[in-house]
């Protein structure tokens, strides 16, 4: 049974302008510049650079006009042209501020050029004598090499793909033979199918010494014990001394587990981080500046303003003029709103970062991460009287240039824990102490998570073993067994 009924409810929705403003706040400097370029392309009423001041005549206030076209009368919508014409020496829509740095020069990002890793390998194939089918197989194998230098595919799959895609019918034995050729290419280790094979290829190219021979024997017959650092089992299995094992391990440590990375990194385009803020210590006080590229000089097009003046002064107004003036009005509204949005973005960024800087003043004055205070988004939001989501947008994708390096603002936020004196301390502080403790431990007898928890407790940080394990994983520190050395 169908029923109809009326319901009244109150709902709060963001306007399109508010949504656009939030998106602008979230953008880092480089993305923000691209957004400005896009807006200037889409809106001809928005122009960059300084605007020459101009004195305007006084115009009348709002008016309503009508005009005839044939026998038809069209009433014009009220348009206050004076709202779009400025009589100030310095236009009110001009964006200017004094809290940003003078680093607004056009900075071009250098791009790498040169041969790709696969092209480098293909050129080396020309030095080998291969028949047509073998050459096609070799090229296919080179094309299967990933950025790390590995071929992570089964030989049978390669045989099938050669038949279906290259119309080359072969067998596994032939592919294995050609694979040996690919594995002879430089850099050493390229074309390996797993880490064990990669390391063995590199070792076999080295001078045959006792330590190299032992390293090859260990990798071929005791690889599992080696990667798990079961050194006692290796000593017993190969009947060697600790010094001999240490020399063999030293040989392996000098190998490259990712042979392709050393070459491909030279031609890979590097992403450059552009700091959105700069913090400097001047006369013992912190000084915050906003990157000047976040405060561009924009103004409303003078041509569009003159069009409005011409429309106002004209006695007869046709329907085409009316349509044109509505288009101009729309573009001028959008241009003025965009300029105002940039100003609001600039103020929001500066106010938020200024609050973060003063909250973490001890850290910015010393650079000691152990002096980072507990800080969550709500702490800063309450200080600047803004929403938590706004602070999050500023922190997630912005960088600040400090005397101690360029940092992601998000890294300054951390939860709090209580020490043995009941004081709130940052989890970042505990992680830093954990990192130092692991660095200074005896690598012959590395500390387990239980022992690390006891050490931290002795230093005044009573945290559980599982919490130590969580922080250790976040710091990319392996378990005690894998940190062991002989």
C-alpha positions in Angstrom: 0.0 0.0 0.0 1.4 3.3 -1.1 1.2 6.4 1.2 2.2 10.0 0.6 3.3 12.3 3.4 5.2 15.5 3.9 8.3 15.7 6.1 10.1 18.7 7.3 13.8 18.5 8.2 16.7 20.9 8.6 19.9 20.1 6.8 23.2 21.9 6.4 24.9 21.8 3.1 28.2 23.3 1.9 27.9 25.8 -0.9 30.0 25.2 -4.1 32.3 28.1 -3.0 33.0 26.5 0.4 33.8 23.2 -1.3 36.1 24.9 -3.7 37.9 26.8 -0.9 38.4 23.6 1.0 40.0 22.0 -2.1 42.3 25.0 -2.5 43.4 24.8 1.1 44.3 21.1 0.6 46.5 21.7 -2.4 50.3 21.9 -1.9 52.3 24.7 -3.6 52.9 23.0 -7.0 49.4 21.7 -7.3 48.1 25.1 -6.3 50.0 26.8 -9.1 48.5 24.3 -11.6 45.1 25.1 -10.3 45.7 28.9 -10.8 46.8 28.2 -14.4 43.7 26.2 -15.0 41.4 28.9 -13.6 43.1 31.6 -15.7 42.6 29.5 -18.8 38.9 28.9 -18.1 38.1 32.4 -16.9 39.3 35.2 -19.3 38.2 37.8 -16.7 41.1 36.7 -14.4 44.6 37.9 -15.2 48.0 37.5 -13.5 50.6 40.1 -12.7 50.3 43.6 -11.3 47.3 45.7 -12.2 47.9 49.4 -13.1 45.8 51.6 -10.8 43.2 53.7 -12.6 40.9 56.5 -11.5 37.3 55.8 -12.4 34.4 58.3 -12.9 31.5 58.3 -10.4 28.6 56.3 -11.6 25.0 56.1 -10.5 23.6 53.4 -8.3 21.4 50.5 -9.2 19.1 50.9 -12.1 16.6 48.9 -14.2 16.3 49.4 -18.0 14.1 48.2 -20.7 14.5 48.1 -24.4 12.4 47.2 -27.4 13.4 44.8 -30.1 10.7 44.9 -32.8 7.3 44.6 -31.0 8.8 42.8 -28.0 9.7 44.4 -24.7 12.3 42.7 -22.5 12.9 43.7 -18.9 16.5 43.7 -17.9 17.6 42.1 -14.7 18.9 44.5 -12.2 22.7 44.6 -12.5 24.7 47.0 -10.3 27.5 47.8 -12.6 29.1 50.0 -10.0 29.9 46.9 -8.0 32.2 45.8 -10.7 33.9 49.2 -11.3 36.4 50.5 -8.7 37.1 54.2 -8.1 40.0 53.5 -5.7 43.6 54.2 -6.6 44.5 50.7 -5.5 41.7 48.3 -6.5 40.2 46.4 -3.5 40.3 43.1 -5.4 44.1 43.2 -5.6 45.7 40.5 -3.5 48.6 41.6 -1.4 50.2 40.5 1.9 53.4 40.9 3.7 53.7 37.5 5.4 55.2 35.5 2.6 58.7 35.1 1.4 60.3 36.5 -1.7 60.8 33.1 -3.3 58.2 33.5 -6.0 60.6 33.2 -9.0 59.7 30.7 -11.7 61.6 27.6 -10.9 61.7 24.9 -13.5 62.0 21.3 -12.4 64.9 19.5 -14.1 63.9 16.3 -15.9 66.2 13.4 -16.4 67.0 12.2 -19.9 68.9 9.4 -21.5 68.5 5.7 -22.3 66.1 3.5 -20.4 67.2 0.5 -18.5 65.8 -1.9 -21.2 67.4 0.1 -24.0 70.7 -0.3 -22.2 70.3 -4.1 -22.1 69.1 -4.3 -25.7 72.2 -2.5 -27.0 74.4 -5.1 -25.2 72.7 -7.9 -27.0 74.3 -6.7 -30.3 77.7 -7.9 -29.1 76.4 -11.6 -28.9 76.1 -14.0 -31.8 72.5 -15.2 -31.8 70.3 -16.5 -34.6 66.9 -14.9 -35.4 64.8 -17.0 -33.0 67.4 -16.6 -30.2 67.5 -12.9 -30.7 63.7 -12.6 -30.5 63.7 -14.7 -27.3 66.5 -12.5 -25.8 64.6 -9.3 -26.6 61.5 -10.8 -25.1 63.4 -11.7 -21.9 64.9 -8.2 -21.7 61.4 -6.8 -22.1 60.4 -8.9 -19.1 63.0 -7.5 -16.8 61.5 -5.2 -14.2 62.9 -2.0 -12.6 64.8 -4.0 -10.0 66.5 -6.1 -12.7 64.5 -9.4 -12.1 62.5 -11.6 -14.4 59.7 -12.7 -12.1 58.0 -15.2 -14.5 58.1 -18.9 -14.9 60.0 -20.2 -17.9 57.0 -22.2 -19.1 54.9 -18.9 -19.1 57.6 -17.2 -21.2 57.5 -20.1 -23.7 53.7 -19.8 -24.0 53.8 -16.0 -24.4 56.5 -16.3 -27.1 54.2 -18.5 -29.1 51.1 -16.4 -28.7 52.5 -12.9 -29.0 55.8 -13.2 -31.0 54.9 -16.3 -33.1 58.2 -17.9 -31.9 57.8 -21.6 -31.1 60.5 -22.8 -28.7 61.0 -25.0 -25.6 62.1 -24.4 -22.0 65.7 -25.7 -22.7 66.2 -23.0 -25.4 64.8 -20.2 -23.2 67.1 -21.3 -20.3 70.1 -21.2 -22.7 69.2 -17.7 -23.9 68.5 -16.6 -20.3 72.2 -17.4 -19.5 73.1 -14.8 -22.2 70.8 -12.2 -20.6 72.3 -12.9 -17.2 75.7 -12.1 -18.6 74.7 -8.6 -19.4 75.6 -5.6 -17.2 74.8 -4.7 -14.4 75.8 -8.0 -12.8 72.8 -9.9 -11.4 70.3 -8.7 -14.1 67.9 -11.3 -15.4 67.8 -13.3 -12.1 64.5 -14.9 -11.1 64.9 -14.5 -7.4 67.3 -13.0 -4.8 69.3 -16.2 -4.4 70.1 -16.4 -8.1 70.8 -12.7 -8.3 73.5 -12.9 -5.5 75.0 -16.0 -7.0 75.4 -14.4 -10.4 77.3 -11.5 -8.9 79.5 -13.7 -6.7 80.5 -15.9 -9.7 81.8 -12.9 -11.5 84.2 -12.0 -8.6 87.7 -13.2 -8.2 87.8 -16.8 -6.9 89.0 -16.4 -3.3 88.3 -18.6 -0.2 85.7 -16.2 1.2 83.9 -15.9 -2.2 83.9 -19.7 -2.6 82.5 -20.1 0.9 79.8 -17.4 0.2 78.8 -19.3 -3.0 78.6 -22.5 -1.1 76.5 -21.0 1.7 74.0 -19.4 -0.8 73.7 -22.6 -2.8 73.3 -25.0 0.2 72.3 -22.9 3.2 70.3 -20.0 1.9 67.4 -20.4 4.3 69.7 -20.5 7.3 71.6 -17.5 5.9 68.7 -15.1 5.4 67.3 -16.1 8.8 70.7 -15.4 10.4 71.0 -18.9 12.0 74.7 -18.4 12.3 75.3 -21.3 14.7 73.7 -23.7 12.3 75.9 -22.4 9.5 79.0 -22.8 11.5 78.1 -26.5 12.2 76.9 -27.3 8.7 80.0 -26.0 6.9 82.4 -26.7 9.7 83.9 -23.2 9.6 85.1 -20.6 12.1 83.3 -17.3 13.0 86.1 -15.4 11.2 85.5 -17.4 8.0 81.7 -16.9 8.2 82.2 -13.2 8.9 84.4 -12.9 5.7 81.8 -14.7 3.6 79.0 -12.5 5.0 81.1 -9.4 4.2 81.3 -10.6 0.5 77.5 -11.0 0.3 76.9 -7.6 2.0 78.9 -6.0 -0.8 76.4 -7.3 -3.5 73.5 -5.4 -5.0 70.1 -7.1 -4.3 68.5 -4.8 -6.9 70.9 -4.5 -9.9 68.3 -2.6 -12.0 67.8 0.0 -9.4 71.4 1.4 -9.7 70.7 2.2 -13.4 67.1 3.1 -13.6 67.4 5.6 -10.7 69.7 7.7 -12.9 67.0 8.3 -15.5 63.9 8.3 -13.3 62.2 11.6 -12.9 62.7 12.8 -9.3 59.8 14.5 -7.6 60.9 17.7 -6.0 59.3 18.8 -2.8 58.5 22.5 -2.7 58.2 23.7 0.9 54.9 25.6 1.6 56.4 27.3 4.7 59.8 28.4 6.0 60.8 28.6 9.6 64.0 30.4 10.6 65.5 31.4 14.0 66.1 35.1 14.0 67.5 36.8 17.1 66.5 33.8 19.2 62.9 33.8 18.0 61.1 31.8 15.5 60.2 33.5 12.2 57.5 31.9 9.9 57.1 32.8 6.3 54.7 31.5 3.6 56.1 30.5 0.3 55.5 33.5 -2.0 54.2 31.2 -4.7 51.1 30.7 -2.5 50.3 34.4 -2.8 50.2 35.2 -6.6 49.4 38.6 -7.9 46.0 38.4 -9.6 43.5 41.0 -10.8 40.3 41.3 -12.7 40.7 42.0 -16.4 40.6 45.7 -17.3 39.0 44.8 -20.7 36.0 43.3 -18.9 35.7 46.3 -16.7 35.7 48.6 -19.7 33.0 46.4 -21.3 30.8 47.1 -18.3 31.5 50.8 -18.6 30.5 50.7 -22.2 27.2 48.9 -21.4 26.4 51.4 -18.7 27.0 54.4 -20.9 25.2 53.1 -23.9 21.7 54.5 -24.4 20.2 51.6 -26.4 20.7 48.1 -25.1 20.0 45.2 -27.4 19.2 41.6 -26.4 22.7 40.6 -27.5 24.3 43.2 -25.3 22.1 42.0 -22.4 23.3 38.4 -22.9 26.9 39.5 -23.2 26.7 41.5 -20.0 25.3 38.6 -18.1 28.2 36.5 -19.3 30.6 39.2 -18.2 28.9 39.5 -14.8 29.3 35.7 -14.3 33.0 35.7 -15.2 33.7 38.8 -13.0 31.9 37.1 -10.0 34.0 34.0 -10.5 37.2 36.0 -10.8 36.6 38.1 -7.7 35.5 35.0 -5.7 38.7 33.1 -6.8 40.9 36.0 -5.8 39.2 36.2 -2.4 39.4 32.4 -2.0 43.2 32.6 -2.5 43.4 35.3 0.1 41.4 33.1 2.6 43.6 30.2 1.7 46.7 32.2 2.4 45.4 33.4 5.8 44.3 29.9 6.8 47.6 28.3 5.9 49.6 31.0 7.8 47.4 31.0 10.9 47.4 27.1 11.1 51.1 26.8 10.7 51.8 29.6 13.1 49.8 27.8 15.8 51.7 24.5 15.1 55.0 26.4 15.2 54.3 27.9 18.7 52.9 24.6 20.0 56.2 22.8 19.0 58.4 25.8 19.8 60.9 23.6 21.8 61.4 21.4 18.9 61.9 24.1 16.3 64.4 25.9 18.5 66.6 22.8 19.1 65.7 20.2 16.4 65.6 17.5 19.0 62.7 15.2 18.2 62.5 14.1 21.8 61.2 17.6 22.6 58.1 17.2 20.3 55.0 17.7 22.4 51.9 15.6 22.1 49.7 17.3 19.5 46.5 16.2 17.8 44.4 18.0 15.2 41.9 19.2 17.8 44.6 21.0 19.8 45.4 23.3 16.8 41.7 23.5 15.7 40.8 24.9 19.2 43.7 27.4 19.2 42.7 28.9 15.8 39.0 28.4 16.2 38.6 26.4 13.0 37.3 23.0 12.2 39.5 19.9 12.6 39.0 19.0 8.9 40.6 22.3 8.0 43.7 21.7 10.1 43.9 18.2 8.6 43.8 19.6 5.0 46.7 21.9 5.9 48.8 19.2 7.6 48.4 16.2 5.2 50.1 17.5 2.1 52.2 20.5 3.2 55.9 20.8 3.9 57.9 23.2 6.0 61.5 24.1 5.5 63.2 24.2 8.9 66.8 24.6 10.0 66.9 20.8 10.4 65.5 19.9 7.0 62.3 19.9 5.1 59.5 18.2 7.1 56.0 17.0 6.4 53.7 18.9 8.7 51.7 15.8 9.5 54.8 14.4 11.2 54.6 16.9 14.0 51.2 15.4 15.2 51.3 12.5 17.6 49.3 10.9 20.4 50.2 11.3 24.0 51.3 8.8 26.6 52.1 9.2 30.3 55.5 8.6 31.7 56.3 7.3 35.1 55.9 10.8 36.6 52.4 11.1 35.1 53.4 13.7 32.5 52.1 13.6 29.0 54.8 12.8 26.5 54.6 12.4 22.7 54.8 8.9 21.1 57.3 10.5 18.7 59.6 11.0 21.7 59.3 7.4 22.8 60.0 6.2 19.2 63.1 8.3 19.0 64.4 6.8 22.3 63.6 3.3 21.0 65.5 4.0 17.8 68.5 5.3 19.8 68.4 2.2 22.1 68.4 -0.2 19.1 71.2 1.7 17.4 73.4 1.5 20.5 72.7 -2.1 21.4 75.2 -4.9 21.2 74.6 -6.4 17.7 76.0 -9.7 18.8 73.2 -10.0 21.4 70.4 -7.7 20.1 67.6 -6.8 22.5 64.3 -8.6 22.2 61.0 -6.7 22.4 60.7 -7.8 26.1 64.1 -6.4 26.9 63.4 -3.2 24.9 60.3 -2.7 27.0 62.3 -3.1 30.2 64.9 -0.6 29.0 62.2 2.0 28.2 60.6 1.4 31.5 63.9 2.1 33.2 64.1 5.3 31.3 60.7 6.3 32.6 58.4 5.1 29.8 56.3 2.2 31.0 54.9 0.7 27.8 53.9 -2.9 27.0 55.9 -5.3 24.9 53.2 -5.3 22.1 53.4 -1.5 22.0 57.2 -1.7 21.6 56.7 -4.2 18.7 54.2 -1.8 17.1 56.6 1.2 17.3 59.5 -1.0 16.1 57.6 -2.0 13.0 56.6 1.6 12.4 60.3 2.5 12.5 61.1 -0.3 10.0 63.4 -2.0 12.6 63.5 -5.8 12.2 63.2 -8.3 15.0 66.2 -9.0 17.3 67.1 -12.2 15.4 67.5 -10.3 12.1 69.6 -7.6 13.7 72.2 -10.1 14.9 75.7 -9.8 13.7 78.8 -11.9 14.4 
